[in-house]
Amino acid sequence: MRLKDKVAIITGGSRGIGFATVDKFLKEGATVVLAASSKESADTAVDKLKEKYPNAIVAGISPNLASMESVRKAFKEAIEKYGCVDILVNNAGISENTSFMDYTEETFDKVMDLNVKGVFNTTRVAAECMVARGKGSFSQLLPW
């Protein structure tokens, strides 16, 4: 179990590549906090994973990744409960299959808020704990 005693936060962890990443981390012994776009999808994913890994420590959060305040609050609660983040996997992301002439400023802002600002916010907040402790690891998956 290569990740025993490690705490990981994985964004976009309720489905697809993120869910598979959470599954693999749990299999390797990590404590995992998965971030999803809604409490319901986080809870559903956590329930499935707890069925598969009944002894694993897995929890779900649903911060607005585009809001530093929301990310800080959710990560603070996770860190208080499970300990400092050892690993952050920024997996959450969206894309728009829209032609350039139909692409609106609102659509652009939505994509940038999650794909860019969300990565900044989560990395910035996780880094605070990692820097204070002197170690940690970041990863950026590109599912979009």
Long-range contacts (C-beta under 8 A, 24 or more apart in sequence): 1-28, 1-29, 2-28, 2-29, 3-28, 3-29, 3-30, 3-87, 4-28, 4-29, 4-30, 5-29, 6-30, 6-31, 6-86, 6-87, 7-31, 7-32, 7-33, 7-78, 7-79, 7-82, 7-83, 7-84, 7-85, 7-86, 7-87, 8-32, 8-33, 8-85, 8-86, 8-87, 8-88, 8-89, 9-33, 9-34, 9-35, 9-75, 9-78, 9-85, 9-87, 9-88, 9-89, 9-122, 9-126, 10-34, 10-35, 10-88, 10-89, 10-91, 11-35, 11-65, 11-89, 11-90, 11-91, 11-92, 11-118, 11-122, 12-36, 12-91, 12-92, 12-93, 12-141, 12-143, 13-42, 13-45, 13-60, 13-89, 13-91, 14-41, 14-42, 14-44, 14-45, 14-60, 15-41, 15-45, 16-143, 17-91, 17-141, 17-143, 18-89, 18-91, 18-92, 18-141, 18-143, 19-45, 21-89, 21-91, 21-141, 22-49, 22-58, 23-49, 23-52, 25-87, 26-52, 26-53, 26-56, 26-58, 27-53, 30-87, 31-56, 31-57, 31-58, 31-82, 31-83, 32-56, 32-57, 32-58, 32-59, 33-58, 33-59, 33-60, 33-61, 33-78, 33-82, 34-58, 34-59, 34-60, 34-61, 35-60, 35-61, 35-62, 35-63, 35-65, 35-74, 35-92, 35-122, 36-60, 36-61, 36-62, 37-62, 37-92, 38-62, 57-82, 65-92, 65-113, 65-114, 65-117, 65-118, 65-121, 65-122, 66-113, 66-114, 66-117, 66-118, 66-121, 67-121, 68-121, 68-124, 68-125, 71-118, 71-121, 71-122, 71-125, 72-125, 75-122, 75-125, 75-126, 79-129, 84-129, 84-130, 84-132, 84-133, 84-136, 85-126, 85-129, 85-130, 85-136, 86-130, 86-135, 86-136, 86-137, 87-136, 87-137, 87-138, 87-139, 88-122, 88-123, 88-126, 88-136, 88-137, 88-138, 88-139, 89-139, 89-141, 90-118, 90-119, 90-122, 90-123, 90-138, 90-139, 90-140, 90-141, 91-141, 91-143, 92-118, 93-118, 93-141, 93-142, 93-143, 93-144, 94-144, 95-144, 115-144
